[in-house]
Amino acid sequence: MCTWKAWTKVSRSRNTTAHPRNSRRIDLEPTGTLGPVLAGPVLRHAAPDSLALWLTISEKVTFSIRVFSGEQCLLDRPVTDREITRLRIGTRAWLNLLSIQPDSSLPRDTRLDYDLGLAGDNDPNRKWIRDWAPHLCPDGRKRPGFTLKSKLDRILHGSCRRPHHPADDGLVRVDEELGKAEQLEDIPSLLLMTGDQIYADDVAGPMLHAIHCVIHQLGLYQEILEGASLSHSRELTSMANAYYHRDALLPESEFNEDLAERFFGGVRKPVFTTANAGNHLISFAEIMAMYLLVWSPEPWALVTEAEPVDKPGELARYRKEREVINAFRKDLPRAARALANVPVYMIFDDHDITDDWNLSALWETTAYEHPFSRRIIGNALLGYLLCQGWGNQPDNFGDLIDLCRQLLDAEKDQNELDKEIQDELINRLFHFHRWHYSLPTSPRLMVLDTRTHRWRSEIRRRHPSGLMDWESLTDFQQEIMGEKAVVVVSAAPMFGVKLIEMIQRVFTFFGKPLLVDAENWMAHRGAANVLLNIFRHPRTPRHFVVLSGDVHYSFAYDVRLRHTKKGPRIWQITSSGIKNEFPNALLEWLDRLNRWLFAPWSPLNWFTKRRRMRISPRLPEGRDAGERLWNHSGIGDVRLNDEGVPTTIRQLDAGGGGTLFQQRKDD
């Protein structure tokens, strides 16, 4: 156990792991020091009567909370046991969610500073954020802070943060925007992270090495595995396929539905369909280490400079990826500061779990009936619960967290997870249906779960499922009925680029949906029709703002019902990615062809499911020749008036600058 004065010294006896392929020794033992907090605090759900803070620490501590309005102290007391949920994820790692209930309601529309005090068993002197994470404090301030706004008038939003993409990190731009926001109207109400906060299925070699270092140093709990060529997660660091070849371990299946489907897809192919599955995360420990490394600079003190591969091609790839990962590391203090200084809400998309997660009924049957793939998916979903979903609405997850307490007992030191409890928890996760949530903001915020409520195809099990089933769409309609305006988060755009959706439909027709990203709202007739009927209902909100990500480019559409003046006004606003981009040359061609084929006046629109809608793309400022798509990493910025109507739609580039999506003059 570490002491507070020295914190955690990680330069103990040297430890190496043998690599059987070439008998090299992989150094997992760095020589740095580690502070008491591994990651966080991340500011999650925030309201006048509740404040949720997520953080992971390297020893068991007691907490105190302070909240200030200017120089006035509004709250100063220990965090009670009832307000702390503590889960032990390793011998030297505790995950904590603090659900603080202030003694009196916190004021709105004024900046509130907060501070978190920590005291350990070996050093009772309380340390505050300035002592153990000064990088979280805004320039010129002693503490991080936030504003509880009475109006949802400025929203920052984005998706797809891939650490080894060479683009800049959009969370740095969030930090910049927070730092210069002085007037109330300029302060973001919240940050929405709309999917792919991690890439569990697409991991760079240096990131996987960092994950293994963190697992080793923190003693993150290992587990028994079955259904693969290895029987325990400890083998993941020493097996011959440890780097760039994990796809050889992933389960395979024969797609054998009928003669036509055998003709198009009868070959053996991996369940996990990402093009970069060679480093797919497998164990719960790997998932948790990944979250620590992408949200905080602190765990990187545990990472060595070892190169765990030696084949010339793999070594060249590893070193190229390491350059990008090193740049990502340098920006992490600012990214962490952004997450500590604005309320953050999240929802999963496929890469948080695995590529094409729940794509079709056949995908689900194949993946969930195999014990190895079932465990991989379950571990990623458990990681999402603990590091993302839980903080959105902590009260929604009581039964699941109770089972997590059994698996990750904070008072128990263990070397591996109890397989029976882990399997039961994963089974419960697969049958949990409250990942979606809403906030009573003005206008109301609705965050949809488009991954676990799928409308499975009744024609062919291989065809893509609808993103939400009839029951879920009906529940959504009932919740928004009577609202004047609503902000809806859908990970995939409700109204996307028609040419790309048409390409997806062609591949699906020929039985190859896994070869393209065939997931869009219009790919399933039932889901598409119900969604469009919701917009046509007479009691539907007058103003819909739909925020999406997923596609790795950004755009904004104005959407109206044809042949009526009483229908709602809809804005499809897509921001993607935070740290990812579409291949630029390909996107330019797709953008150009889409403009030619599907202009608002084009007769081809009448052959689509959206023929009753008039969709008018906004033009990004600064582009040539009428392009509608913006291809730069960054963060979306939407400002709303009192009626919930967007007054400004911008995409803020991670490296500075950006664009304003301008409404067409003829609309």
Buried (B, 14 or more C-beta within 10 A) or exposed (E): EBEBEEBBEBEEEEEEBEBEBEEBEBBBBBEBBBBBBBBBBBBBBBBEEBBBBBBBBBBBBBBBBBBBBEEEEBBEEBBEEEBBBBBBBBBBBBBBBBBBEBEEEBBEEEBBBBBBBBBBEEBEEBBBBBBBBEBBBBEEEBBBBBBBBEBBBBBBBBBBBBBBBBBBBBBBBBBBBBBEBEEBEEBBBBBBBBBBBBBBBBBBBBBBBBBBBBBBBBBBBBBBBEBBEBEEBBBBBBBEBBBBBBBBBBBBBEBEBEEEBBEEBBEEBBBBBBEBBBBBBBBBBBBBBBBBBBBBBBBBBBBBEBBBBEEEEBBEBBEBBBEBBEBBBEBBBBBBBBBBBBBBBBBBBBBBBBBBBBBBBBBBEBBBEBBBBBBBBBBBBBBBBBBBBBBBBBEBBEEBBEBBBEBBBBEEEBEBBBEEBBBBBBEBBBEBEEBBBBBEBBBBBBBBBBBBBBBBBEEBBBBBBBBBBBEBBEBBBEBBEEBEBBBBBBBBBBBBBBBBBBBBBEBBEEBBBBEBBBBBBBBBBBBBBBBBEBBEEEEBBBBBBBBBBBBBBBBBBBBBBEEEEEBBBBBBBBBBBBBBBBEEEEBBEBBBEBBEEBEEEEEBBEEBBBEBBBBBBBBBEEBEEEBBBBBBBBBBBBBBEEEBBBEEBBBBBBBEEBBBBEBEEEE
